[in-house]
Amino acid sequence: MKLTKYLAAAAVSAAFIAVPASAATMGMADLAITGLIILDANNKAAEGITIKTENRTGTANSNFNGNDGTGAGSGNIFSTTIGGTVDVKNRCAGPSCAAMPAGNYPGGVENNFTAHIAAPSGNYALGDMYIAGSAIGIGANGLTRADSSVMTPGNAGSANATIANSATSETVFVASSTLQARFALGFEAYVAAFVNATAGVNGSSLGTISWALSLQEVIGNVSTTIMNWSPSEINDGVASSDASQNSIKETSGTVLSNLVTLTTGRTYKLTINQASNSIASEVRAVPEPGSMVLVGLGLLALGAASRRRKAAK
């Protein structure tokens, strides 16, 4: 089951509450995974699956006007513990970072799965990631967040957060028959792009999310891919370079993969890649029509003066 809310063009003006009067851009890309389970052909939790190893890495970074975001600890973490937590503390760049916890993210910035900013608010770029629980199980969860907001000319913010999780599992079955299985993925996704291009100003923004699963069957030294799965619900994005393109896309629910055959006693390698990226590009001033006229008159005056000097010679 899934729920999708898509707002575009004029409808977005109501969704982006408290839109600033000045020029602004915003890009948001938030993806939370709430569970990944292997089901049998009857859509019941599959039994007899033993995880042998897990290797997972997480990175989060941000950049605003060429300056990298800062945060507690390392921006890249690696774990080999089965079910181990990889938690890269949020990295924020830009002059508005100090006010983030109390203003933009109710409940705090770190590992916030629910807060989605409805309008540009400050100058910042924020990247965050978190993963915990076994790669296969009800308790599995992960977050990637990349949010950018620019409200004054001459600024550029971008953020990205990436997450990678891999596991090698050995399947053990009570019966000697093979197992027809599928993956069930729970998720919450939010992407938004907003440009408020007032007179004499322009800019662009985007928010994209991606999630992909690859399953390989390992026999001896030979690995064969038996499934590649990238649900369209969480491989999506929005972009805007004009108010008519502003949009929000919010999706949540559970999606199922196709069936795949898992054979008793064989080893399978599961690789998951998840990422969020956003850009709130530079908002730059451009000459207004009146200014263009003044510039044109100035050029004409210079040209006339030049001709008079030549004629006097």
Beta strands, then each sheet from edge to edge (+ up, - down):
strand 1: 2-8
strand 2: 24-40
strand 3: 49-64
strand 4: 67-68
strand 5: 76-79
strand 6: 86-93
strand 7: 124-132
strand 8: 141-150
strand 9: 157-171
strand 10: 179-196
strand 11: 201-202
strand 12: 205-219
strand 13: 222-229
strand 14: 236-240
strand 15: 247-256
strand 16: 260-262
strand 17: 267-280
strand 18: 284-285
sheet 1: 1+ 15- 10+ 2- 8+ 7- 6+
sheet 2: 1+ 15- 10+ 16-
sheet 3: 4+ 3- 5+
sheet 4: 4+ 3- 9+ 17- 12+ 13-
sheet 5: 4+ 3- 9+ 17- 12+ 14-
sheet 6: 11+ 18-
end
